[in-house]
């Protein structure tokens, strides 16, 4: 039996999840590098930039994959975006963490483009974030950690 990405653990905004409040600032949208660490509590509300911390500092989240949805034209809708984001994040999770999401103790969520950023900033980027589900923090990276 496989686990699905649960979209209710983070402080979500709307049915599309965290990204429903991702905001475009001019033609720029929030972005982050794979491997950047953060805290779940900082990933809520309207995001114009992604707050990060040094991975050697206490954190409970890490960006494990970043990819673009390969689609032009009109916004395809929240469901289509969520499906593409989930598929891409699951594949990227295993490549980064070194173990499948089904076998991992980590949770997984994503910040996809929303209709506003899709149209206003040509945003197609999905940010995939793994997080600790037990309320603890770490000072380690999860790259290749197989947890």
Secondary structure, 3 states (H helix, E strand, C coil): CCCCCCCCCCCCCCCCCHHHHECEECCEECCCCCCCEECHHHCCCCECCCCCECCCCCECEEEEEEEECCCCCCCCCHHHHHHHHHHHHHHHHHHHHCCCHHHCCCEEEEECCCHHHHHHHCCCEEEEEEECCCCCCECCCCCCCCC
